[in-house]
Every structure is written in structure tokens, then in C-alpha cells.
Amino acid sequence: MLEAYPPIYSAASREELGFDLRRLGRRPMGAQSDVIRACALSLQTHRATNLVGEMGTGKTTIGTAAATLAGFERVLVLCPPHLVRKWQREVKATVPSANAVIVRTISDLEKVRHAGGWPLFVILSREHAKLSYRWEPAVVTRHVIEGSGAARDEQGGVVALTCCPSCFSPIVDDEGLPLETEDLGRKKHICEQCHGPLWQADCRGPRRYPLADYIARHMPGYFDLLLIDEQHEYKARGSAQGLAAGTLAEACKAVLTLTGTLMGGYSSTLFYLLWRFSPAVREEFGYGDEAKWVSRYGIVERISRKTGEDDAYEDGRSSRRKSYRTRVVEKPGVSPAVLFHLIANTAFLRLADALPMRPRASHSVRPVWVPA
């Protein structure tokens, strides 16, 4: 295995890489120094790097140190809202010369362009990255008198029509039936005549804008690295925070993810994590290829059952034909072949490896397994 897939980093070559850990404000413990060098080397080689470490291994310190030693000058940190202050303290403690700034609004992002101190760490909570303003339907009401050729009520008289605020065309569905305001409030619509929006911002709601979209539109390529904490929380296909993280990954030049539990038990939980943050996965799989991923790397169970007796298609009228239905269910587990998408750019760290070495007591006894 080592001959077929030689590692890009080994402890024997640590001195040849030139990463000076003495620049850090904290002294790494145990295997932290090797993981820092390995992640820094992977960041210089690959566009996406993953760090999988148990709780308490110091992933925040390792990620901050690796980003600094790899030479990234502008780093965007995406983390849970309750860890924003912690990230700011950890960055300043790990890299004393760094400037750690917390952003919550568009004005804070614009101030970042003129912020001093290098390297620069911009810390953004996932809530501010994903949350936008509330919206409501934008329509006007036209009153049509009976006999004008428009829709009429049964009793005759004035009929109220919901119309587009731009071209004043009646708003109807695919079947030509008028849409009510309640229908327009379920999802955003556009006018079929002028293609104008039939929605507007709700002034009664909070005045905010998703900072992930702002960075993608107005600051693409500004940040050298996107550092994502708690990567496993972005595994859902349609979650707002998952979509925001994917948008930020496209707007930054490289990505470093930190997590303690990469897989949630099923192979499908890995798909969108790797698809959003790994260009190699996107080259092979499309956004809607989750079933293809599960069939290749997952464990599936096919359940076939005979249709019920009340089903008209159970028995043949002139033969012994029987009808069966089959459904596919994903089971817990993953194929070892999925490691080919991880082994080249992923570092794994256990808590026992991160602890400082302690001398073994002379009187300690190791348990020995004795066959019966």
C-alpha cells in the first residue's frame, strides 16, 4: 500500500519542508506538530484539505497554524455562532502577529479591505453567512367591472384581480386560474409577461443580507483560504448553511475543513460534504448524483415483496404470472473504496497521539490474551 500510494508527508522528511514552528505562539504537543506540517503541505498541493481529529486534539490551533505556515495572508473562518469569540482568542494566541476580525455586517466586510496586520483572519458565523431578509408578495389589485371581458363573479358587479405591479397583467397559474396572495407567499414567482419579480423585501423583518452571497458577488478571490469549523454540520443537501458554505468555497482559492466526525454513519452523509469542498468529486459526480454515489460507495438493501391480494395486478388471468415490488433502502456503512477521495488530502489525529508522552511506570502490567 505504501509503495502504491506513498504519503506526501512523513515524519522523516519534516526538516526538509522548511516549516518553522517557532513562529507560533504555542508549542504543539505530541503529534500536533506533524499534523500541522502535513496540513500546510497539503494546502500548498491541493485546493481542498480535510482535518479529522477527535474532540480535544486542538483542531483550532492546528488549522490556524497550518494556514499561517502555508503562506496564506487572508483567511476566512466559518464557524458556529457560539465559537466566534473563541476563534478570535485562539488565532491571537497561536499566531501573535495575526489580526483576527469578527464580521457581522456588510460594513464590517468593507472595513476588512483596509484592515492591517498579517496574516488576516476574518471570522464569520454561519448564521450571518446564511440568513437573509424576509420577503413578501408584491402585487397590485385591479377592480374590473362586469362586462369588460375580464373575469366576472357569479352575481355580477366588481371583480378584484391580483396583477403584476410592473405591467399590471393578471397573475395566473399554468392552467390560467388566478393566483391569490396566499399562493404567491409560498415561493417566489415572476411575471410571465414582463418577467418582473412578484416579491419584495418585508420592511417589518430584520434588515440583513447573507454575507456568503455578498462575498461571492463582490469579493471573489479576495480570501486565500476558507477555514471551515465543524464541517459535518454542512452535510445536508438543501440546508441554508450548507449552501452558504458551498458558495464561500467557490469564492475562496483554497479550503481547509475541520471536523471530529466526518461521516454520519451513512455514505450519503459524505457526498455533499465532499462535493461542496472537493473539486475532484465535482469532476466525477454532479450535484444530483447522490444515488450514484450511494450505489458505488454505500451499502444498500433491495427489498422485494409480492403485491397484496387486493391488488388487481397480482395474478394473471390465463397464466401463473405474479407481480412484485422492489424498493432500495440505504443501510449504515460505507465502502473502503471511498478512501480514494480522502487519503490524498486528509489528515487524521487521535486524542492519544496529541497528548504529551508520559513515561510508563515500571510496575505496570500489560494484559495478555491467552487462548483457551
Contacts in CASP RR format, 6 or more apart in sequence:
PFRMAT RR
TARGET T0000
AUTHOR 0000-0000-0000
METHOD contacts of the structure
MODEL  1
MLEAYPPIYSAASREELGFDLRRLGRRPMGAQSDVIRACALSLQTHRATN
LVGEMGTGKTTIGTAAATLAGFERVLVLCPPHLVRKWQREVKATVPSANA
VIVRTISDLEKVRHAGGWPLFVILSREHAKLSYRWEPAVVTRHVIEGSGA
ARDEQGGVVALTCCPSCFSPIVDDEGLPLETEDLGRKKHICEQCHGPLWQ
ADCRGPRRYPLADYIARHMPGYFDLLLIDEQHEYKARGSAQGLAAGTLAE
ACKAVLTLTGTLMGGYSSTLFYLLWRFSPAVREEFGYGDEAKWVSRYGIV
ERISRKTGEDDAYEDGRSSRRKSYRTRVVEKPGVSPAVLFHLIANTAFLR
LADALPMRPRASHSVRPVWVPA
5 343 0 8 1.000
5 344 0 8 1.000
8 38 0 8 1.000
8 41 0 8 1.000
8 42 0 8 1.000
8 45 0 8 1.000
8 344 0 8 1.000
9 17 0 8 1.000
9 34 0 8 1.000
9 37 0 8 1.000
9 38 0 8 1.000
9 41 0 8 1.000
9 42 0 8 1.000
11 34 0 8 1.000
14 33 0 8 1.000
14 34 0 8 1.000
14 37 0 8 1.000
17 37 0 8 1.000
17 40 0 8 1.000
17 41 0 8 1.000
19 36 0 8 1.000
19 37 0 8 1.000
19 40 0 8 1.000
19 41 0 8 1.000
19 69 0 8 1.000
20 69 0 8 1.000
21 27 0 8 1.000
21 28 0 8 1.000
21 33 0 8 1.000
21 36 0 8 1.000
21 37 0 8 1.000
21 65 0 8 1.000
21 69 0 8 1.000
23 68 0 8 1.000
23 69 0 8 1.000
23 95 0 8 1.000
24 65 0 8 1.000
24 68 0 8 1.000
24 94 0 8 1.000
24 95 0 8 1.000
25 93 0 8 1.000
25 94 0 8 1.000
25 95 0 8 1.000
25 96 0 8 1.000
26 61 0 8 1.000
26 65 0 8 1.000
26 93 0 8 1.000
26 94 0 8 1.000
28 36 0 8 1.000
28 61 0 8 1.000
28 62 0 8 1.000
28 65 0 8 1.000
29 354 0 8 1.000
29 355 0 8 1.000
29 356 0 8 1.000
30 353 0 8 1.000
30 354 0 8 1.000
30 355 0 8 1.000
30 356 0 8 1.000
30 357 0 8 1.000
31 349 0 8 1.000
31 353 0 8 1.000
31 354 0 8 1.000
32 57 0 8 1.000
32 58 0 8 1.000
32 61 0 8 1.000
32 62 0 8 1.000
32 349 0 8 1.000
32 354 0 8 1.000
35 51 0 8 1.000
35 62 0 8 1.000
35 66 0 8 1.000
35 347 0 8 1.000
35 349 0 8 1.000
36 62 0 8 1.000
36 63 0 8 1.000
36 65 0 8 1.000
36 66 0 8 1.000
36 69 0 8 1.000
37 69 0 8 1.000
38 347 0 8 1.000
39 49 0 8 1.000
39 51 0 8 1.000
39 62 0 8 1.000
39 63 0 8 1.000
39 66 0 8 1.000
39 70 0 8 1.000
39 256 0 8 1.000
39 347 0 8 1.000
40 65 0 8 1.000
40 66 0 8 1.000
40 67 0 8 1.000
40 69 0 8 1.000
40 70 0 8 1.000
41 70 0 8 1.000
42 49 0 8 1.000
42 345 0 8 1.000
42 347 0 8 1.000
43 49 0 8 1.000
43 66 0 8 1.000
43 67 0 8 1.000
43 70 0 8 1.000
43 72 0 8 1.000
43 225 0 8 1.000
43 254 0 8 1.000
43 256 0 8 1.000
44 70 0 8 1.000
45 345 0 8 1.000
46 254 0 8 1.000
46 344 0 8 1.000
46 345 0 8 1.000
47 253 0 8 1.000
47 254 0 8 1.000
47 255 0 8 1.000
47 279 0 8 1.000
48 249 0 8 1.000
48 254 0 8 1.000
48 255 0 8 1.000
48 256 0 8 1.000
48 257 0 8 1.000
48 277 0 8 1.000
48 278 0 8 1.000
48 279 0 8 1.000
48 345 0 8 1.000
49 66 0 8 1.000
49 254 0 8 1.000
49 255 0 8 1.000
49 256 0 8 1.000
49 257 0 8 1.000
49 345 0 8 1.000
49 346 0 8 1.000
49 347 0 8 1.000
50 231 0 8 1.000
50 256 0 8 1.000
50 257 0 8 1.000
50 259 0 8 1.000
50 262 0 8 1.000
50 277 0 8 1.000
50 342 0 8 1.000
50 345 0 8 1.000
50 346 0 8 1.000
50 347 0 8 1.000
51 59 0 8 1.000
51 62 0 8 1.000
51 63 0 8 1.000
51 66 0 8 1.000
51 256 0 8 1.000
51 257 0 8 1.000
51 258 0 8 1.000
51 259 0 8 1.000
51 346 0 8 1.000
51 347 0 8 1.000
51 349 0 8 1.000
52 259 0 8 1.000
52 260 0 8 1.000
52 262 0 8 1.000
52 346 0 8 1.000
52 347 0 8 1.000
52 348 0 8 1.000
52 349 0 8 1.000
53 59 0 8 1.000
53 258 0 8 1.000
53 259 0 8 1.000
53 260 0 8 1.000
53 348 0 8 1.000
53 349 0 8 1.000
53 350 0 8 1.000
54 260 0 8 1.000
54 349 0 8 1.000
54 350 0 8 1.000
54 351 0 8 1.000
55 260 0 8 1.000
55 351 0 8 1.000
56 351 0 8 1.000
56 354 0 8 1.000
57 349 0 8 1.000
57 350 0 8 1.000
57 351 0 8 1.000
57 353 0 8 1.000
57 354 0 8 1.000
58 354 0 8 1.000
59 229 0 8 1.000
59 258 0 8 1.000
59 259 0 8 1.000
59 260 0 8 1.000
59 349 0 8 1.000
60 86 0 8 1.000
60 87 0 8 1.000
60 90 0 8 1.000
60 94 0 8 1.000
60 229 0 8 1.000
60 258 0 8 1.000
61 90 0 8 1.000
61 94 0 8 1.000
62 258 0 8 1.000
62 349 0 8 1.000
63 227 0 8 1.000
63 256 0 8 1.000
63 258 0 8 1.000
64 90 0 8 1.000
64 91 0 8 1.000
64 94 0 8 1.000
64 95 0 8 1.000
64 98 0 8 1.000
64 121 0 8 1.000
64 227 0 8 1.000
65 94 0 8 1.000
65 95 0 8 1.000
66 256 0 8 1.000
67 75 0 8 1.000
67 119 0 8 1.000
67 225 0 8 1.000
67 227 0 8 1.000
67 256 0 8 1.000
68 94 0 8 1.000
68 95 0 8 1.000
68 98 0 8 1.000
68 119 0 8 1.000
70 225 0 8 1.000
71 119 0 8 1.000
71 224 0 8 1.000
72 119 0 8 1.000
72 224 0 8 1.000
72 225 0 8 1.000
72 254 0 8 1.000
73 118 0 8 1.000
73 119 0 8 1.000
73 120 0 8 1.000
73 224 0 8 1.000
74 119 0 8 1.000
74 120 0 8 1.000
74 122 0 8 1.000
74 222 0 8 1.000
74 223 0 8 1.000
74 224 0 8 1.000
74 225 0 8 1.000
75 119 0 8 1.000
75 120 0 8 1.000
75 121 0 8 1.000
75 122 0 8 1.000
75 223 0 8 1.000
75 224 0 8 1.000
75 225 0 8 1.000
75 226 0 8 1.000
75 227 0 8 1.000
76 122 0 8 1.000
76 124 0 8 1.000
76 215 0 8 1.000
76 223 0 8 1.000
76 225 0 8 1.000
76 226 0 8 1.000
76 227 0 8 1.000
76 248 0 8 1.000
76 252 0 8 1.000
77 87 0 8 1.000
77 91 0 8 1.000
77 121 0 8 1.000
77 122 0 8 1.000
77 123 0 8 1.000
77 124 0 8 1.000
77 227 0 8 1.000
77 229 0 8 1.000
78 124 0 8 1.000
78 125 0 8 1.000
78 126 0 8 1.000
78 129 0 8 1.000
78 226 0 8 1.000
78 227 0 8 1.000
78 228 0 8 1.000
78 229 0 8 1.000
78 245 0 8 1.000
78 248 0 8 1.000
79 87 0 8 1.000
79 123 0 8 1.000
79 124 0 8 1.000
79 125 0 8 1.000
79 126 0 8 1.000
79 228 0 8 1.000
79 229 0 8 1.000
79 230 0 8 1.000
80 125 0 8 1.000
80 126 0 8 1.000
80 229 0 8 1.000
80 230 0 8 1.000
80 233 0 8 1.000
81 125 0 8 1.000
81 126 0 8 1.000
81 127 0 8 1.000
81 128 0 8 1.000
83 229 0 8 1.000
84 102 0 8 1.000
84 123 0 8 1.000
84 125 0 8 1.000
85 102 0 8 1.000
87 100 0 8 1.000
87 121 0 8 1.000
87 123 0 8 1.000
87 229 0 8 1.000
88 100 0 8 1.000
88 102 0 8 1.000
88 123 0 8 1.000
91 98 0 8 1.000
91 100 0 8 1.000
91 121 0 8 1.000
91 123 0 8 1.000
92 98 0 8 1.000
92 100 0 8 1.000
95 119 0 8 1.000
97 117 0 8 1.000
97 118 0 8 1.000
97 119 0 8 1.000
98 117 0 8 1.000
98 118 0 8 1.000
98 119 0 8 1.000
98 120 0 8 1.000
98 121 0 8 1.000
99 115 0 8 1.000
99 116 0 8 1.000
99 117 0 8 1.000
99 118 0 8 1.000
99 119 0 8 1.000
99 120 0 8 1.000
99 121 0 8 1.000
100 121 0 8 1.000
100 123 0 8 1.000
101 108 0 8 1.000
101 111 0 8 1.000
101 112 0 8 1.000
101 115 0 8 1.000
101 120 0 8 1.000
101 121 0 8 1.000
101 122 0 8 1.000
101 123 0 8 1.000
102 108 0 8 1.000
102 123 0 8 1.000
102 124 0 8 1.000
103 109 0 8 1.000
103 112 0 8 1.000
103 122 0 8 1.000
103 123 0 8 1.000
103 124 0 8 1.000
103 128 0 8 1.000
103 211 0 8 1.000
104 125 0 8 1.000
104 128 0 8 1.000
105 128 0 8 1.000
105 208 0 8 1.000
105 211 0 8 1.000
106 209 0 8 1.000
106 211 0 8 1.000
106 214 0 8 1.000
109 122 0 8 1.000
109 211 0 8 1.000
109 214 0 8 1.000
109 215 0 8 1.000
109 219 0 8 1.000
112 120 0 8 1.000
112 122 0 8 1.000
113 222 0 8 1.000
122 223 0 8 1.000
124 211 0 8 1.000
126 233 0 8 1.000
126 241 0 8 1.000
126 244 0 8 1.000
126 245 0 8 1.000
128 208 0 8 1.000
128 211 0 8 1.000
129 210 0 8 1.000
129 211 0 8 1.000
129 212 0 8 1.000
129 241 0 8 1.000
129 244 0 8 1.000
129 245 0 8 1.000
129 248 0 8 1.000
130 210 0 8 1.000
130 212 0 8 1.000
130 240 0 8 1.000
130 241 0 8 1.000
130 242 0 8 1.000
130 243 0 8 1.000
130 244 0 8 1.000
131 206 0 8 1.000
131 208 0 8 1.000
131 210 0 8 1.000
131 240 0 8 1.000
132 208 0 8 1.000
132 209 0 8 1.000
132 210 0 8 1.000
132 213 0 8 1.000
133 201 0 8 1.000
133 202 0 8 1.000
133 205 0 8 1.000
133 206 0 8 1.000
133 207 0 8 1.000
133 208 0 8 1.000
133 209 0 8 1.000
134 201 0 8 1.000
134 202 0 8 1.000
134 204 0 8 1.000
134 205 0 8 1.000
134 206 0 8 1.000
135 188 0 8 1.000
135 199 0 8 1.000
135 200 0 8 1.000
135 201 0 8 1.000
135 202 0 8 1.000
136 185 0 8 1.000
136 199 0 8 1.000
136 200 0 8 1.000
136 201 0 8 1.000
136 202 0 8 1.000
137 181 0 8 1.000
137 184 0 8 1.000
137 185 0 8 1.000
137 189 0 8 1.000
137 198 0 8 1.000
137 199 0 8 1.000
137 200 0 8 1.000
138 165 0 8 1.000
138 197 0 8 1.000
138 198 0 8 1.000
138 199 0 8 1.000
138 200 0 8 1.000
139 162 0 8 1.000
139 163 0 8 1.000
139 164 0 8 1.000
139 165 0 8 1.000
139 171 0 8 1.000
139 181 0 8 1.000
139 184 0 8 1.000
139 198 0 8 1.000
140 162 0 8 1.000
140 163 0 8 1.000
140 164 0 8 1.000
140 165 0 8 1.000
140 168 0 8 1.000
141 160 0 8 1.000
141 161 0 8 1.000
141 162 0 8 1.000
141 163 0 8 1.000
142 160 0 8 1.000
142 161 0 8 1.000
142 163 0 8 1.000
142 168 0 8 1.000
142 170 0 8 1.000
143 158 0 8 1.000
143 159 0 8 1.000
143 160 0 8 1.000
143 161 0 8 1.000
144 150 0 8 1.000
144 151 0 8 1.000
144 152 0 8 1.000
144 158 0 8 1.000
144 159 0 8 1.000
144 160 0 8 1.000
144 161 0 8 1.000
145 157 0 8 1.000
145 158 0 8 1.000
145 159 0 8 1.000
146 152 0 8 1.000
146 153 0 8 1.000
146 156 0 8 1.000
146 157 0 8 1.000
146 158 0 8 1.000
146 159 0 8 1.000
150 159 0 8 1.000
150 161 0 8 1.000
150 170 0 8 1.000
151 159 0 8 1.000
151 161 0 8 1.000
151 170 0 8 1.000
151 178 0 8 1.000
152 159 0 8 1.000
153 159 0 8 1.000
161 170 0 8 1.000
161 178 0 8 1.000
162 170 0 8 1.000
162 171 0 8 1.000
162 178 0 8 1.000
162 179 0 8 1.000
162 180 0 8 1.000
162 181 0 8 1.000
162 184 0 8 1.000
163 169 0 8 1.000
163 170 0 8 1.000
163 171 0 8 1.000
164 171 0 8 1.000
164 191 0 8 1.000
164 193 0 8 1.000
164 194 0 8 1.000
164 196 0 8 1.000
164 198 0 8 1.000
165 198 0 8 1.000
166 191 0 8 1.000
166 194 0 8 1.000
166 196 0 8 1.000
167 191 0 8 1.000
167 193 0 8 1.000
167 194 0 8 1.000
169 191 0 8 1.000
169 192 0 8 1.000
169 193 0 8 1.000
169 194 0 8 1.000
170 178 0 8 1.000
171 178 0 8 1.000
171 179 0 8 1.000
171 184 0 8 1.000
171 189 0 8 1.000
171 191 0 8 1.000
171 198 0 8 1.000
172 178 0 8 1.000
172 179 0 8 1.000
172 192 0 8 1.000
173 179 0 8 1.000
173 183 0 8 1.000
179 189 0 8 1.000
184 198 0 8 1.000
184 199 0 8 1.000
185 199 0 8 1.000
188 197 0 8 1.000
188 198 0 8 1.000
188 199 0 8 1.000
189 198 0 8 1.000
189 199 0 8 1.000
190 196 0 8 1.000
190 197 0 8 1.000
190 198 0 8 1.000
191 197 0 8 1.000
191 198 0 8 1.000
210 244 0 8 1.000
212 244 0 8 1.000
212 245 0 8 1.000
212 246 0 8 1.000
212 247 0 8 1.000
212 248 0 8 1.000
212 251 0 8 1.000
213 244 0 8 1.000
213 247 0 8 1.000
215 222 0 8 1.000
215 223 0 8 1.000
215 247 0 8 1.000
215 248 0 8 1.000
215 251 0 8 1.000
216 247 0 8 1.000
216 248 0 8 1.000
216 250 0 8 1.000
216 251 0 8 1.000
219 251 0 8 1.000
220 251 0 8 1.000
221 251 0 8 1.000
221 252 0 8 1.000
221 253 0 8 1.000
222 251 0 8 1.000
223 251 0 8 1.000
223 252 0 8 1.000
223 253 0 8 1.000
224 252 0 8 1.000
224 253 0 8 1.000
224 254 0 8 1.000
225 252 0 8 1.000
225 253 0 8 1.000
225 254 0 8 1.000
225 255 0 8 1.000
225 256 0 8 1.000
226 248 0 8 1.000
226 249 0 8 1.000
226 251 0 8 1.000
226 252 0 8 1.000
226 254 0 8 1.000
226 255 0 8 1.000
226 256 0 8 1.000
227 256 0 8 1.000
227 258 0 8 1.000
228 234 0 8 1.000
228 245 0 8 1.000
228 249 0 8 1.000
228 255 0 8 1.000
228 256 0 8 1.000
228 257 0 8 1.000
228 258 0 8 1.000
228 277 0 8 1.000
229 258 0 8 1.000
230 258 0 8 1.000
230 259 0 8 1.000
231 257 0 8 1.000
231 258 0 8 1.000
231 259 0 8 1.000
231 262 0 8 1.000
231 273 0 8 1.000
231 277 0 8 1.000
232 259 0 8 1.000
232 260 0 8 1.000
232 261 0 8 1.000
232 262 0 8 1.000
232 264 0 8 1.000
232 269 0 8 1.000
232 273 0 8 1.000
233 241 0 8 1.000
234 241 0 8 1.000
234 242 0 8 1.000
234 245 0 8 1.000
234 246 0 8 1.000
234 272 0 8 1.000
234 273 0 8 1.000
234 276 0 8 1.000
235 264 0 8 1.000
235 269 0 8 1.000
235 270 0 8 1.000
235 272 0 8 1.000
235 273 0 8 1.000
236 242 0 8 1.000
236 272 0 8 1.000
237 272 0 8 1.000
237 290 0 8 1.000
242 272 0 8 1.000
242 276 0 8 1.000
245 276 0 8 1.000
245 277 0 8 1.000
246 276 0 8 1.000
246 277 0 8 1.000
249 255 0 8 1.000
249 276 0 8 1.000
249 277 0 8 1.000
255 277 0 8 1.000
257 273 0 8 1.000
257 277 0 8 1.000
262 270 0 8 1.000
262 273 0 8 1.000
262 342 0 8 1.000
263 269 0 8 1.000
263 270 0 8 1.000
263 334 0 8 1.000
265 332 0 8 1.000
265 333 0 8 1.000
265 334 0 8 1.000
266 298 0 8 1.000
266 330 0 8 1.000
266 331 0 8 1.000
266 332 0 8 1.000
266 333 0 8 1.000
266 334 0 8 1.000
267 293 0 8 1.000
267 294 0 8 1.000
267 297 0 8 1.000
267 298 0 8 1.000
267 299 0 8 1.000
267 330 0 8 1.000
267 333 0 8 1.000
267 334 0 8 1.000
267 335 0 8 1.000
267 338 0 8 1.000
268 290 0 8 1.000
268 293 0 8 1.000
268 294 0 8 1.000
268 298 0 8 1.000
268 330 0 8 1.000
270 293 0 8 1.000
270 297 0 8 1.000
270 334 0 8 1.000
270 338 0 8 1.000
271 285 0 8 1.000
271 289 0 8 1.000
271 290 0 8 1.000
271 293 0 8 1.000
271 294 0 8 1.000
272 290 0 8 1.000
274 281 0 8 1.000
274 341 0 8 1.000
274 342 0 8 1.000
275 281 0 8 1.000
275 282 0 8 1.000
275 285 0 8 1.000
275 286 0 8 1.000
275 287 0 8 1.000
278 341 0 8 1.000
278 345 0 8 1.000
280 341 0 8 1.000
281 341 0 8 1.000
285 292 0 8 1.000
285 293 0 8 1.000
294 300 0 8 1.000
294 330 0 8 1.000
296 335 0 8 1.000
296 337 0 8 1.000
297 334 0 8 1.000
297 335 0 8 1.000
297 337 0 8 1.000
297 338 0 8 1.000
298 330 0 8 1.000
298 333 0 8 1.000
298 334 0 8 1.000
298 335 0 8 1.000
299 330 0 8 1.000
299 331 0 8 1.000
299 332 0 8 1.000
299 333 0 8 1.000
299 334 0 8 1.000
299 335 0 8 1.000
300 328 0 8 1.000
300 329 0 8 1.000
300 330 0 8 1.000
300 331 0 8 1.000
301 328 0 8 1.000
301 329 0 8 1.000
301 330 0 8 1.000
301 331 0 8 1.000
302 326 0 8 1.000
302 327 0 8 1.000
302 328 0 8 1.000
302 329 0 8 1.000
303 326 0 8 1.000
303 327 0 8 1.000
303 328 0 8 1.000
303 329 0 8 1.000
304 324 0 8 1.000
304 325 0 8 1.000
304 326 0 8 1.000
305 324 0 8 1.000
305 325 0 8 1.000
306 314 0 8 1.000
306 322 0 8 1.000
306 323 0 8 1.000
306 324 0 8 1.000
307 313 0 8 1.000
307 314 0 8 1.000
307 323 0 8 1.000
307 324 0 8 1.000
307 325 0 8 1.000
308 314 0 8 1.000
311 323 0 8 1.000
313 323 0 8 1.000
314 322 0 8 1.000
314 323 0 8 1.000
315 321 0 8 1.000
315 322 0 8 1.000
END
